[in-house]
Amino acid sequence: MKKIQTKDVWLFVAQVLLLSLVIVSPGLITYVTTRDVQVAWDSLAVSAYWLAPAVAVYLVNFYLCVPMLWIRHKRWQFVVANIFLIILNNAHILFKDINSLPENFLAGYFSFIIISMLVNLMAIGIALSIRYVMQQSERKQKVVEAELAWLKNQINPHFLFNTLNNISCLTQTDADKAQDTVMQLSDLLRYAMYETNKPKVPLEGEVEFMRNYIELMKLRCNEMTTVRCQCSMVNGQSEVASLLFISLIENAFKHGANSNAPAAIDISLKQQDGTLIFNCDNTNNPKPTKDRSGSGIGLENTRRRLDLLYPGRYKWEQCITPENIYHVKITLQL
């Protein structure tokens, strides 16, 4: 059984209030224009007599007939259910004793029946249309969530494999430091596995993870490579998508570190007002033509996640400067 969510309750309340306003509005307008309570009450009674059945038809279709029959492709059952529903809700109109009506009212009576049926059919159409839009929105959301999960799962293995490779190299030179690094890796994995399950995480946790990750990535560098990292936060509880910048940092170390020539990696993260600015600069040391493993995948994944999570709320800068510095800058509206 599907669990009722708070947003579903609010949707129901909003619809009931709006439809109630539609029914009572003729009476309110009449009272404002005439200031006559009896006339206003008569106007309200007439609108309720004709519109309340259509409101009932709409609500039953929106919450029962459309999701349980139409969406499940039970079209004939949907049609039959609505025929009975319209007849039941409009019985006071359809089966009125016409012999009690003056002869000159009969034409108007049958006109009202036709109008009432059209209003009921319109109510069914509105319920179908709204449900269709909601269904398409839910499908799109599920596709986005599935793609985000796939992109995120691509990040984690890269992070793990590269870090394990660094630790493997370290065990040959400094066993004690390698042991400390394993503990640090354990903390990072715990964060990646348990703290990033939510769509967004506190900025302070992400910054701490980023700093620790950079420390691990520095293991692959020797004294020829200079690594700088600066982070400043105004509100550490501001939320941001998890592991959003890790691929860019990994890319900087992969292509920026150099054991044979001076190189530099400069990473900064700055929060100001509602904006987050991430800069990543590294000496451009392209991989050999024969070794193109993973080329561009991290950047593509990051841009795709930004498109999905922050549509229209980010700016991306990417270039190679005349000084042969590979530059990436992301300006993000939180």
GUFI-506189 format. One record per residue: residue in one letter; y, z, x negated of N, C-alpha, C in turn; residue number from 1. Coordinates in pm, whole numbers. Layout:
<pts>
PT  type      nv      nw      nu     cav     caw     cau      cv      cw      cu  seq
PT     A       Y       Z       X       Y       Z       X       Y       Z       X  NUM
...
</pts>
This chain:
<pts>
PT  type      nv      nw      nu     cav     caw     cau      cv      cw      cu  seq
PT     M    -120       0     -84       0       0       0     125       0     -88    1
PT     K     216     -90     -57     337    -102    -139     427      19    -120    2
PT     K     471      75    -231     558     193    -227     698     153    -184    3
PT     I     755     232     -90     890     204     -43     990     248    -148    4
PT     Q    1075     157    -191    1174     186    -294    1308     219    -229    5
PT     T    1392     287    -307    1524     328    -256    1607     207    -212    6
PT     K    1598      98    -289    1677     -21    -255    1632     -80    -122    7
PT     D    1502     -66     -87    1454    -114      42    1512     -32     156    8
PT     V    1521      99     136    1580     187     239    1726     152     260    9
PT     W    1799     134     150    1941      99     161    1961     -37     227   10
PT     L    1872    -131     199    1880    -263     262    1861    -250     413   11
PT     F    1763    -170     454    1738    -150     597    1859     -85     664   12
PT     V    1912      20     603    2028      89     660    2148      -5     671   13
PT     A    2170     -85     566    2284    -179     567    2269    -282     677   14
PT     Q    2148    -332     696    2126    -433     800    2145    -372     940   15
PT     V    2093    -252     963    2109    -187    1093    2256    -163    1124   16
PT     L    2329    -117    1023    2473     -91    1044    2548    -221    1074   17
PT     L    2517    -327     999    2585    -455    1021    2552    -513    1158   18
PT     L    2426    -508    1196    2386    -562    1326    2441    -478    1440   19
PT     S    2449    -347    1420    2509    -260    1522    2656    -294    1541   20
PT     L    2722    -324    1429    2864    -362    1436    2881    -491    1515   21
PT     V    2787    -586    1497    2793    -712    1572    2785    -685    1722   22
PT     I    2698    -591    1762    2679    -561    1904    2801    -490    1962   23
PT     V    2857    -393    1889    2966    -313    1945    3103    -378    1926   24
PT     S    3114    -479    1841    3246    -539    1813    3314    -595    1938   25
PT     P    3244    -661    2033    3316    -706    2153    3380    -591    2230   26
PT     G    3308    -478    2242    3365    -363    2310    3485    -307    2236   27
PT     L    3476    -300    2101    3589    -248    2023    3710    -339    2036   28
PT     I    3687    -470    2028    3799    -566    2040    3863    -556    2178   29
PT     T    3779    -543    2281    3831    -532    2417    3916    -406    2433   30
PT     Y    3870    -295    2376    3947    -171    2388    4079    -181    2313   31
PT     V    4078    -243    2194    4202    -257    2117    4304    -342    2191   32
PT     T    4257    -445    2261    4349    -537    2328    4392    -488    2467   33
PT     T    4305    -411    2537    4337    -369    2674    4367    -221    2686   34
PT     R    4317    -139    2592    4329       7    2600    4265      63    2727   35
PT     D    4172     -12    2782    4103      31    2904    3959      66    2867   36
PT     V    3924     195    2876    3791     241    2834    3682     179    2919   37
PT     Q    3704     168    3051    3601     114    3140    3574     -33    3111   38
PT     V    3680    -109    3090    3664    -251    3059    3593    -269    2925   39
PT     A    3629    -186    2828    3566    -193    2697    3418    -158    2706   40
PT     W    3389     -56    2789    3249     -15    2807    3167    -126    2875   41
PT     D    3226    -192    2972    3158    -304    3038    3133    -417    2940   42
PT     S    3230    -443    2854    3214    -549    2753    3102    -514    2656   43
PT     L    3096    -385    2617    2989    -341    2527    2852    -354    2593   44
PT     A    2845    -320    2722    2718    -329    2794    2670    -474    2801   45
PT     V    2762    -567    2823    2725    -709    2830    2675    -759    2695   46
PT     S    2747    -724    2586    2705    -771    2453    2571    -711    2413   47
PT     A    2548    -584    2449    2420    -521    2418    2308    -586    2499   48
PT     Y    2339    -623    2626    2240    -685    2713    2191    -817    2655   49
PT     W    2283    -895    2594    2247   -1027    2543    2211   -1028    2395   50
PT     L    2270    -941    2316    2250    -948    2171    2142    -854    2118   51
PT     A    2121    -740    2183    2021    -644    2134    1883    -707    2119   52
PT     P    1835    -790    2214    1704    -855    2194    1699    -941    2068   53
PT     A    1807   -1014    2041    1810   -1099    1921    1807   -1015    1795   54
PT     V    1876    -901    1799    1875    -810    1684    1733    -759    1660   55
PT     A    1665    -722    1768    1527    -674    1755    1437    -784    1699   56
PT     V    1455    -907    1747    1376   -1020    1697    1399   -1039    1548   57
PT     Y    1524   -1029    1506    1555   -1044    1363    1486    -938    1279   58
PT     L    1498    -812    1319    1441    -702    1239    1289    -710    1233   59
PT     V    1225    -740    1346    1079    -750    1346    1034    -865    1257   60
PT     N    1108    -976    1261    1072   -1089    1175    1096   -1059    1028   61
PT     F    1210    -995     999    1245    -968     859    1144    -875     794   62
PT     Y    1099    -772     868    1013    -670     808     864    -688     838   63
PT     L     829    -768     937     688    -782     972     640    -928     973   64
PT     C     695   -1007    1064     641   -1142    1084     655   -1232     961   65
PT     V     772   -1233     900     791   -1322     785     707   -1279     665   66
PT     P     715   -1152     619     634   -1115     502     484   -1112     528   67
PT     M     441   -1078     650     299   -1063     677     232   -1191     728   68
PT     L     311   -1281     785     253   -1403     841     304   -1529     772   69
PT     W     435   -1551     776     490   -1677     724     466   -1693     575   70
PT     I     500   -1590     497     485   -1598     352     339   -1611     312   71
PT     R     249   -1557     393     106   -1567     366      44   -1693     427   72
PT     H     133   -1785     470      91   -1917     522      11   -1907     652   73
PT     K      35   -1802     729     -27   -1791     862      75   -1840     965   74
PT     R     101   -1969     962     211   -2027    1038     187   -2023    1189   75
PT     W      65   -2056    1233      38   -2053    1376      49   -1912    1432   76
PT     Q      -5   -1816    1357       7   -1677    1401     154   -1636    1409   77
PT     F     234   -1687    1314     377   -1659    1312     444   -1712    1438   78
PT     V     412   -1835    1475     472   -1896    1594     431   -1821    1721   79
PT     V     301   -1792    1734     252   -1722    1853     314   -1583    1862   80
PT     A     321   -1511    1750     379   -1376    1749     524   -1380    1794   81
PT     N     599   -1480    1752     740   -1489    1790     758   -1529    1936   82
PT     I     667   -1611    1987     675   -1644    2129     660   -1519    2214   83
PT     F     556   -1438    2182     536   -1313    2255     653   -1217    2233   84
PT     L     706   -1214    2111     816   -1124    2080     941   -1161    2160   85
PT     I     971   -1289    2166    1090   -1333    2240    1075   -1306    2389   86
PT     I     956   -1335    2441     932   -1310    2584     944   -1161    2615   87
PT     L     884   -1077    2530     886    -933    2552    1027    -877    2546   88
PT     N    1102    -918    2443    1237    -862    2424    1339    -917    2523   89
PT     N    1308   -1031    2582    1403   -1092    2676    1350   -1092    2819   90
PT     A    1251   -1004    2845    1192    -999    2979    1296    -967    3085   91
PT     H    1394    -881    3052    1497    -843    3148    1586    -961    3186   92
PT     I    1584   -1065    3102    1663   -1185    3131    1576   -1292    3194   93
PT     L    1458   -1314    3134    1371   -1423    3177    1312   -1400    3317   94
PT     F    1281   -1275    3348    1213   -1246    3473    1303   -1176    3574   95
PT     K    1429   -1204    3566    1524   -1146    3661    1504   -1211    3798   96
PT     D    1516   -1133    3901    1501   -1184    4038    1621   -1271    4072   97
PT     I    1600   -1402    4063    1713   -1494    4086    1754   -1497    4233   98
PT     N    1666   -1451    4322    1702   -1449    4464    1816   -1352    4491   99
PT     S    1832   -1254    4400    1939   -1156    4419    2074   -1206    4368  100
PT     L    2073   -1322    4304    2197   -1377    4249    2263   -1470    4349  101
PT     P    2397   -1470    4350    2467   -1568    4434    2433   -1710    4388  102
PT     E    2434   -1803    4483    2392   -1940    4451    2479   -2002    4344  103
PT     N    2609   -1970    4345    2698   -2030    4244    2682   -1967    4106  104
PT     F    2595   -1861    4093    2568   -1799    3962    2444   -1857    3895  105
PT     L    2365   -1934    3968    2237   -1981    3915    2254   -2070    3792  106
PT     A    2351   -2162    3801    2372   -2253    3687    2411   -2173    3562  107
PT     G    2498   -2075    3581    2537   -1992    3468    2422   -1910    3415  108
PT     Y    2335   -1863    3507    2220   -1781    3467    2125   -1861    3376  109
PT     F    2094   -1985    3418    2004   -2067    3336    2069   -2108    3204  110
PT     S    2199   -2125    3205    2271   -2154    3080    2260   -2037    2983  111
PT     F    2273   -1916    3041    2260   -1796    2958    2120   -1783    2899  112
PT     I    2018   -1822    2975    1881   -1818    2925    1867   -1910    2803  113
PT     I    1921   -2031    2816    1913   -2127    2705    1986   -2075    2583  114
PT     I    2107   -2021    2606    2185   -1966    2495    2111   -1850    2430  115
PT     S    2051   -1764    2513    1976   -1648    2461    1860   -1693    2374  116
PT     M    1786   -1796    2418    1674   -1846    2339    1724   -1904    2205  117
PT     L    1835   -1975    2210    1891   -2031    2087    1933   -1920    1990  118
PT     V    1993   -1813    2045    2033   -1700    1961    1911   -1634    1898  119
PT     N    1803   -1620    1975    1680   -1563    1921    1619   -1650    1812  120
PT     L    1620   -1782    1835    1568   -1874    1733    1655   -1868    1607  121
PT     M    1786   -1853    1627    1876   -1840    1512    1846   -1712    1435  122
PT     A    1815   -1605    1506    1780   -1479    1440    1655   -1494    1355  123
PT     I    1555   -1569    1409    1433   -1595    1332    1466   -1677    1208  124
PT     G    1551   -1779    1224    1589   -1864    1111    1662   -1787    1002  125
PT     I    1749   -1695    1042    1823   -1613     945    1727   -1522     869  126
PT     A    1634   -1461     941    1535   -1375     875    1451   -1454     775  127
PT     L    1410   -1573     814    1333   -1660     723    1415   -1696     600  128
PT     S    1541   -1733     620    1626   -1776     508    1649   -1664     408  129
PT     I    1682   -1545     459    1709   -1432     370    1584   -1394     293  130
PT     R    1469   -1390     363    1343   -1357     296    1308   -1461     189  131
PT     Y    1337   -1587     218    1308   -1693     120    1392   -1674      -6  132
PT     V    1521   -1645      11    1609   -1623    -104    1562   -1502    -184  133
PT     M    1524   -1394    -114    1476   -1274    -182    1346   -1302    -258  134
PT     Q    1257   -1381    -196    1130   -1413    -261    1152   -1494    -388  135
PT     Q    1243   -1592    -381    1272   -1673    -499    1335   -1588    -609  136
PT     S    1421   -1494    -569    1485   -1406    -667    1382   -1317    -735  137
PT     E    1287   -1264    -656    1182   -1179    -713    1092   -1257    -807  138
PT     R    1059   -1380    -770     976   -1464    -857    1047   -1492    -989  139
PT     K    1175   -1522    -979    1253   -1549   -1101    1258   -1426   -1189  140
PT     Q    1277   -1308   -1126    1283   -1183   -1202    1151   -1157   -1273  141
PT     K    1040   -1183   -1205     909   -1161   -1266     886   -1256   -1383  142
PT     V     931   -1381   -1369     919   -1477   -1478    1001   -1431   -1599  143
PT     V    1123   -1383   -1572    1210   -1335   -1680    1147   -1215   -1750  144
PT     E    1093   -1121   -1670    1030   -1002   -1728     909   -1039   -1813  145
PT     A     830   -1135   -1764     712   -1178   -1840     752   -1245   -1971  146
PT     E     859   -1327   -1966     903   -1394   -2088     961   -1295   -2187  147
PT     L    1036   -1197   -2137    1091   -1095   -2226     981   -1015   -2293  148
PT     A     876    -982   -2216     764    -908   -2273     695    -991   -2381  149
PT     W     682   -1120   -2357     620   -1209   -2456     704   -1217   -2583  150
PT     L     835   -1231   -2567     924   -1239   -2683     921   -1109   -2762  151
PT     K     919    -997   -2689     916    -867   -2756     785    -846   -2831  152
PT     N     675    -890   -2773     546    -877   -2839     536    -963   -2964  153
PT     Q     616   -1070   -2969     620   -1151   -3091     690   -1078   -3204  154
PT     I     787    -993   -3169     863    -921   -3270     778    -814   -3337  155
PT     N     707    -736   -3258     632    -622   -3311     530    -658   -3419  156
PT     P     445    -762   -3401     351    -797   -3508     420    -838   -3638  157
PT     H     529    -915   -3629     603    -953   -3750     650    -829   -3824  158
PT     F     707    -736   -3748     756    -612   -3808     643    -535   -3877  159
PT     L     531    -523   -3808     419    -445   -3862     359    -511   -3986  160
PT     F     332    -640   -3978     267    -709   -4090     354    -708   -4215  161
PT     N     483    -732   -4198     572    -733   -4314     584    -595   -4378  162
PT     T     590    -491   -4294     602    -356   -4348     474    -315   -4420  163
PT     L     359    -346   -4363     232    -314   -4429     220    -388   -4562  164
PT     N     268    -508   -4568     265    -584   -4693     352    -516   -4798  165
PT     N     468    -465   -4755     556    -394   -4849     490    -267   -4901  166
PT     I     426    -193   -4811     358     -69   -4852     243    -101   -4946  167
PT     S     173    -210   -4919      62    -250   -5006     110    -274   -5149  168
PT     C     224    -339   -5162     281    -363   -5296     323    -231   -5360  169
PT     L     376    -138   -5277     427     -12   -5330     314      77   -5382  170
PT     T     197      70   -5323      86     155   -5367      46     127   -5512  171
PT     Q      80      10   -5561      45     -27   -5699     145      28   -5800  172
PT     T     262      68   -5752     366     114   -5844     404     261   -5825  173
PT     D     401     311   -5702     443     448   -5674     365     500   -5554  174
PT     A     251     567   -5581     163     612   -5474     229     717   -5385  175
PT     D     307     808   -5447     373     913   -5368     475     854   -5270  176
PT     K     552     759   -5321     651     695   -5234     582     614   -5125  177
PT     A     468     555   -5159     393     480   -5059     347     571   -4946  178
PT     Q     307     693   -4980     263     788   -4879     379     828   -4788  179
PT     D     495     853   -4847     613     886   -4767     650     769   -4676  180
PT     T     634     649   -4729     668     530   -4652     575     512   -4533  181
PT     V     448     548   -4552     353     540   -4441     398     633   -4328  182
PT     M     445     752   -4360     494     844   -4259     617     787   -4188  183
PT     Q     702     724   -4266     822     662   -4208     782     548   -4115  184
PT     L     683     471   -4158     633     362   -4074     574     418   -3944  185
PT     S     506     532   -3954     448     595   -3835     556     629   -3733  186
PT     D     668     682   -3782     779     715   -3692     837     589   -3627  187
PT     L     848     483   -3707     902     358   -3653     810     299   -3547  188
PT     L     680     301   -3574     584     248   -3477     584     329   -3349  189
PT     R     599     461   -3365     604     547   -3245     724     509   -3159  190
PT     Y     836     483   -3222     955     441   -3147     931     305   -3082  191
PT     A     876     210   -3161     856      75   -3109     757      72   -2993  192
PT     M     658     161   -2995     554     160   -2893     591     239   -2768  193
PT     Y     660     352   -2785     681     443   -2673     825     450   -2623  194
PT     E     920     424   -2710    1060     438   -2670    1121     308   -2620  195
PT     T    1054     197   -2646    1113      67   -2611    1046       5   -2489  196
PT     N     969      85   -2414     906      31   -2293    1008       5   -2183  197
PT     K    1120      76   -2188    1225      56   -2089    1306     -68   -2125  198
PT     P    1370    -130   -2024    1450    -250   -2052    1559    -227   -2156  199
PT     K    1621    -107   -2153    1726     -76   -2248    1708      66   -2300  200
PT     V    1760      91   -2419    1745     220   -2485    1882     268   -2533  201
PT     P    1897     399   -2557    2025     450   -2611    2056     386   -2746  202
PT     L    2181     357   -2767    2224     291   -2890    2193     374   -3014  203
PT     E    2207     507   -3006    2184     591   -3123    2039     581   -3171  204
PT     G    1944     571   -3078    1804     555   -3117    1779     422   -3183  205
PT     E    1842     319   -3132    1826     184   -3189    1888     176   -3329  206
PT     V    2002     242   -3346    2068     242   -3478    1981     316   -3580  207
PT     E    1924     430   -3541    1837     504   -3631    1715     422   -3669  208
PT     F    1659     354   -3572    1545     267   -3599    1585     155   -3696  209
PT     M    1701      97   -3673    1747     -13   -3758    1767      33   -3901  210
PT     R    1825     152   -3919    1846     205   -4054    1713     228   -4126  211
PT     N    1619     289   -4055    1487     314   -4116    1415     183   -4148  212
PT     Y    1431      87   -4060    1367     -43   -4083    1424    -109   -4208  213
PT     I    1554     -99   -4226    1617    -156   -4344    1567     -87   -4471  214
PT     E    1549      44   -4462    1496     117   -4577    1357      66   -4614  215
PT     L    1276      38   -4515    1143     -16   -4543    1151    -157   -4600  216
PT     M    1242    -237   -4544    1255    -374   -4592    1307    -379   -4735  217
PT     K    1382    -277   -4776    1435    -273   -4914    1323    -260   -5017  218
PT     L    1203    -222   -4972    1091    -209   -5065    1054    -341   -5131  219
PT     R    1086    -451   -5063    1052    -581   -5119    1158    -630   -5219  220
PT     C    1265    -554   -5234    1375    -598   -5321    1369    -524   -5455  221
PT     N    1416    -591   -5560    1433    -524   -5690    1582    -506   -5716  222
PT     E    1615    -472   -5840    1755    -441   -5873    1846    -564   -5865  223
PT     M    1790    -683   -5853    1872    -804   -5845    1937    -820   -5707  224
PT     T    1884    -750   -5607    1935    -763   -5469    2008    -637   -5427  225
PT     T    2131    -655   -5379    2212    -543   -5329    2207    -543   -5177  226
PT     V    2176    -427   -5121    2165    -414   -4975    2268    -313   -4926  227
PT     R    2348    -354   -4830    2448    -265   -4770    2427    -261   -4618  228
PT     C    2442    -142   -4563    2427    -125   -4418    2531     -26   -4369  229
PT     Q    2610     -67   -4271    2713      19   -4214    2701      15   -4061  230
PT     C    2695     132   -4001    2685     141   -3855    2786     245   -3805  231
PT     S    2857     210   -3701    2952     305   -3641    2941     297   -3489  232
PT     M    2935     414   -3427    2921     422   -3282    3032     508   -3221  233
PT     V    3077     468   -3104    3171     548   -3026    3095     634   -2927  234
PT     N    2993     575   -2864    2910     645   -2766    2764     611   -2790  235
PT     G    2692     704   -2851    2552     679   -2884    2461     668   -2764  236
PT     Q    2509     711   -2645    2427     703   -2525    2442     570   -2451  237
PT     S    2532     485   -2500    2540     351   -2443    2407     280   -2460  238
PT     E    2369     201   -2362    2237     139   -2366    2244      -5   -2413  239
PT     V    2139     -44   -2486    2129    -180   -2540    1983    -221   -2536  240
PT     A    1958    -350   -2533    1820    -399   -2535    1752    -357   -2665  241
PT     S    1630    -313   -2655    1559    -261   -2773    1517    -371   -2868  242
PT     L    1517    -339   -2999    1470    -428   -3106    1541    -563   -3103  243
PT     L    1665    -564   -3060    1736    -690   -3041    1775    -756   -3173  244
PT     F    1804    -675   -3276    1855    -730   -3401    1751    -731   -3514  245
PT     I    1630    -684   -3486    1529    -671   -3592    1491    -805   -3652  246
PT     S    1477    -907   -3570    1440   -1039   -3623    1546   -1094   -3718  247
PT     L    1673   -1065   -3688    1781   -1113   -3775    1780   -1038   -3908  248
PT     I    1752    -907   -3903    1743    -830   -4027    1624    -877   -4110  249
PT     E    1512    -898   -4044    1394    -948   -4115    1423   -1083   -4179  250
PT     N    1493   -1168   -4106    1529   -1301   -4157    1619   -1289   -4281  251
PT     A    1712   -1191   -4278    1803   -1174   -4392    1727   -1134   -4518  252
PT     F    1629   -1046   -4505    1551   -1005   -4621    1457   -1117   -4666  253
PT     K    1404   -1191   -4570    1309   -1297   -4604    1378   -1407   -4686  254
PT     H    1501   -1439   -4647    1570   -1551   -4712    1680   -1506   -4808  255
PT     G    1715   -1376   -4803    1825   -1331   -4887    1782   -1263   -5015  256
PT     A    1672   -1191   -5011    1627   -1120   -5132    1582   -1219   -5238  257
PT     N    1619   -1188   -5362    1583   -1276   -5474    1552   -1190   -5595  258
PT     S    1438   -1212   -5654    1397   -1131   -5770    1442   -1192   -5902  259
PT     N    1497   -1313   -5897    1533   -1383   -6021    1682   -1404   -6039  260
PT     A    1761   -1381   -5935    1906   -1404   -5944    1977   -1303   -5855  261
PT     P    2102   -1274   -5886    2178   -1179   -5803    2184   -1226   -5658  262
PT     A    2161   -1132   -5567    2164   -1163   -5424    2219   -1043   -5349  263
PT     A    2264   -1067   -5227    2324    -959   -5148    2285    -974   -5002  264
PT     I    2264    -860   -4939    2238    -854   -4795    2334    -751   -4737  265
PT     D    2416    -793   -4644    2519    -706   -4586    2502    -704   -4435  266
PT     I    2469    -586   -4381    2442    -571   -4238    2536    -465   -4181  267
PT     S    2597    -494   -4068    2686    -396   -4005    2672    -403   -3854  268
PT     L    2691    -287   -3792    2689    -275   -3646    2804    -186   -3606  269
PT     K    2891    -238   -3521    3011    -163   -3483    3027    -165   -3331  270
PT     Q    3051     -47   -3276    3076     -34   -3133    3222       0   -3111  271
PT     Q    3287     -78   -3027    3426     -48   -2992    3446     -78   -2844  272
PT     D    3492      22   -2771    3506      13   -2625    3371     -26   -2566  273
PT     G    3364    -134   -2492    3238    -177   -2433    3175    -293   -2506  274
PT     T    3212    -309   -2633    3164    -423   -2711    3083    -376   -2831  275
PT     L    2977    -449   -2860    2893    -421   -2976    2896    -545   -3065  276
PT     I    2934    -524   -3193    2946    -636   -3287    2844    -618   -3399  277
PT     F    2754    -713   -3412    2651    -711   -3515    2677    -824   -3613  278
PT     N    2687    -789   -3743    2707    -887   -3849    2589    -882   -3946  279
PT     C    2543    -996   -3986    2436   -1001   -4084    2464   -1116   -4180  280
PT     D    2496   -1082   -4305    2523   -1182   -4409    2423   -1166   -4522  281
PT     N    2373   -1275   -4570    2282   -1269   -4685    2297   -1393   -4771  282
PT     T    2273   -1374   -4900    2274   -1488   -4991    2170   -1589   -4943  283
PT     N    2210   -1714   -4935    2122   -1817   -4880    2023   -1866   -4986  284
PT     N    1901   -1820   -4972    1793   -1865   -5061    1683   -1929   -4977  285
PT     P    1697   -2056   -4944    1599   -2121   -4855    1459   -2116   -4913  286
PT     K    1361   -2105   -4822    1222   -2108   -4865    1186   -2249   -4911  287
PT     P    1088   -2260   -5000    1046   -2393   -5044    1004   -2478   -4925  288
PT     T    1021   -2610   -4941     989   -2702   -4832     846   -2687   -4784  289
PT     K     753   -2659   -4875     612   -2647   -4838     584   -2516   -4763  290
PT     D     672   -2420   -4776     652   -2290   -4710     754   -2273   -4599  291
PT     R     717   -2315   -4480     809   -2303   -4366     752   -2210   -4259  292
PT     S     666   -2119   -4299     601   -2030   -4202     705   -1944   -4131  293
PT     G     700   -1950   -4002     790   -1866   -3921     934   -1910   -3924  294
PT     S     964   -2027   -3976    1102   -2071   -3991    1171   -2084   -3856  295
PT     G    1279   -2006   -3837    1360   -2018   -3717    1307   -1948   -3594  296
PT     I    1184   -1899   -3596    1126   -1838   -3477    1202   -1713   -3437  297
PT     G    1234   -1627   -3535    1305   -1503   -3505    1441   -1529   -3443  298
PT     L    1514   -1626   -3496    1645   -1659   -3442    1633   -1714   -3300  299
PT     E    1536   -1801   -3278    1517   -1858   -3145    1481   -1750   -3044  300
PT     N    1393   -1658   -3083    1355   -1549   -2993    1474   -1461   -2958  301
PT     T    1556   -1430   -3060    1672   -1345   -3036    1770   -1411   -2940  302
PT     R    1796   -1539   -2961    1889   -1609   -2872    1833   -1618   -2731  303
PT     R    1703   -1638   -2719    1643   -1647   -2586    1651   -1512   -2514  304
PT     R    1627   -1403   -2586    1640   -1270   -2525    1784   -1243   -2482  305
PT     L    1879   -1285   -2562    2019   -1269   -2525    2052   -1350   -2399  306
PT     D    1999   -1472   -2391    2021   -1555   -2273    1967   -1488   -2147  307
PT     L    1853   -1422   -2160    1789   -1360   -2044    1852   -1226   -2007  308
PT     L    1888   -1147   -2109    1937   -1011   -2085    2088   -1002   -2070  309
PT     Y    2160   -1089   -2140    2306   -1083   -2139    2368   -1220   -2111  310
PT     P    2330   -1283   -2001    2386   -1417   -1973    2537   -1413   -1955  311
PT     G    2607   -1494   -2035    2752   -1499   -2026    2823   -1379   -2083  312
PT     R    2748   -1289   -2149    2808   -1165   -2200    2792   -1152   -2351  313
PT     Y    2767   -1260   -2419    2755   -1252   -2565    2810   -1379   -2630  314
PT     K    2848   -1363   -2756    2891   -1476   -2838    2805   -1479   -2965  315
PT     W    2770   -1597   -3005    2681   -1615   -3121    2750   -1701   -3224  316
PT     E    2759   -1649   -3346    2812   -1727   -3458    2703   -1740   -3564  317
PT     Q    2687   -1860   -3616    2583   -1884   -3716    2629   -1997   -3807  318
PT     C    2634   -1971   -3937    2679   -2075   -4030    2641   -2038   -4173  319
PT     I    2657   -2133   -4263    2645   -2110   -4407    2784   -2131   -4466  320
PT     T    2839   -2028   -4526    2975   -2033   -4577    2981   -2115   -4706  321
PT     P    3100   -2155   -4747    3114   -2227   -4875    3062   -2148   -4994  322
PT     E    3057   -2014   -4981    3005   -1930   -5089    2853   -1919   -5083  323
PT     N    2790   -2002   -5001    2644   -2004   -4985    2592   -1871   -4928  324
PT     I    2666   -1820   -4830    2625   -1700   -4757    2581   -1740   -4617  325
PT     Y    2461   -1700   -4583    2411   -1727   -4447    2467   -1619   -4356  326
PT     H    2542   -1659   -4254    2617   -1565   -4170    2573   -1576   -4025  327
PT     V    2541   -1460   -3965    2512   -1451   -3822    2594   -1336   -3765  328
PT     K    2662   -1363   -3654    2741   -1259   -3588    2716   -1266   -3437  329
PT     I    2689   -1149   -3379    2668   -1140   -3235    2771   -1042   -3178  330
PT     T    2848   -1089   -3082    2942   -1002   -3012    2887    -985   -2871  331
PT     L    2857    -861   -2836    2782    -833   -2714    2863    -741   -2622  332
PT     Q    2875    -782   -2497    2939    -696   -2397    2832    -608   -2333  333
PT     L    2841    -478   -2358    2739    -385   -2306    2754    -364   -2156  334
</pts>
